[in-house]
Amino acid sequence: LLVPLVEEPPWTRRAESGSGWQKYMDNGWKEVAHADLLVVTKCEAQCWLALFHLTCSHVCRETYGFTAFRKEQLLRLRKYLTG
């Protein structure tokens, strides 16, 4: 569920005018400069923190079984982690 949110973020969209981008911040859509598209919003941060806890927290790793499918899904995020 989290991987598709990172790949196709519902909190980022093209502006209705078609000239720029908008991000969902503080309970509303705000115009964002092209240079600021990589700035992480609260929604994005929550998604990344959930992924962090699923993969790095010992308690979560024991509870959340990593099947081959789940590992494949997580590996799709590599392109966002390496630069």
Buried (B, 14 or more C-beta within 10 A) or exposed (E): EBBEBBEEBEBBEEEEEEEEBBBBBEEEBEEBEEEEEEEEBEBBEEBBEBBEEBEEEEEEEEEEEEEEEEEEBBEEBEEEEEE
